[in-house]
Amino acid sequence: MTRYATIITDADGQEIVSAIGEFEAAPQPGLGRVEQVAPSVKIGMVRDAAGGFDRIRNFFSENG
């Protein structure tokens, strides 16, 4: 099965992984968009300038 993540955009314009699941076909998102991701991607990671996911967003900090 293939690993997919729901990607949402926060108020600052950062793209964040909101949910992850394994499916035979890409699920239809209710919010955000769905894309295939690597096994190393975790919920809360932020997309970096290169298009990958590099860090976990600190939801308790105003500066992310």
C-alpha positions as CSV (number, residue, x, y, z in Angstrom):
1,M,0.0,0.0,0.0
2,T,1.0,3.6,-0.6
3,R,1.5,6.2,2.2
4,Y,-0.4,9.4,1.7
5,A,-0.6,12.6,3.8
6,T,-3.1,15.4,4.0
7,I,-1.3,18.7,3.6
8,I,-2.9,21.9,4.9
9,T,-1.7,25.6,4.7
10,D,-1.5,27.5,8.0
11,A,-2.2,31.3,8.4
12,D,1.5,32.0,7.7
13,G,1.4,30.2,4.4
14,Q,3.4,27.2,5.6
15,E,2.4,23.8,4.3
16,I,2.0,21.3,7.2
17,V,1.3,17.5,7.3
18,S,-2.1,17.1,9.0
19,A,-2.7,13.4,8.7
20,I,-1.1,10.3,7.3
21,G,-2.5,6.9,6.2
22,E,-1.7,4.0,3.9
23,F,-4.2,3.4,1.1
24,E,-4.4,1.4,-2.1
25,A,-5.6,4.5,-4.0
26,A,-5.3,8.2,-3.1
27,P,-8.1,9.2,-0.8
28,Q,-10.3,12.2,-1.4
29,P,-9.4,15.1,1.0
30,G,-12.1,16.8,3.0
31,L,-9.7,19.7,3.7
32,G,-6.3,20.5,2.2
33,R,-4.9,18.2,-0.4
34,V,-3.5,14.7,-0.5
35,E,0.0,13.6,-1.7
36,Q,2.2,10.6,-1.5
37,V,4.9,10.9,1.2
38,A,8.0,9.0,2.3
39,P,8.0,6.8,5.5
40,S,10.2,9.4,7.3
41,V,7.4,12.1,7.1
42,K,5.5,12.6,10.3
43,I,2.4,14.5,11.3
44,G,3.2,18.2,12.1
45,M,6.2,18.4,9.7
46,V,6.6,21.7,7.6
47,R,7.5,21.8,3.9
48,D,10.9,23.2,3.3
49,A,12.2,25.4,0.4
50,A,13.3,22.3,-1.5
51,G,9.8,20.8,-1.4
52,G,10.4,18.1,1.2
53,F,9.4,18.1,4.9
54,D,12.2,19.0,7.3
55,R,11.0,19.8,10.7
56,I,8.1,19.5,13.2
57,R,6.1,22.7,13.6
58,N,6.0,24.0,17.2
59,F,2.3,24.7,17.6
60,F,2.9,26.4,20.9
61,S,5.2,29.1,19.5
62,E,4.0,32.2,17.5
63,N,7.2,31.9,15.4
64,G,6.6,28.2,14.4
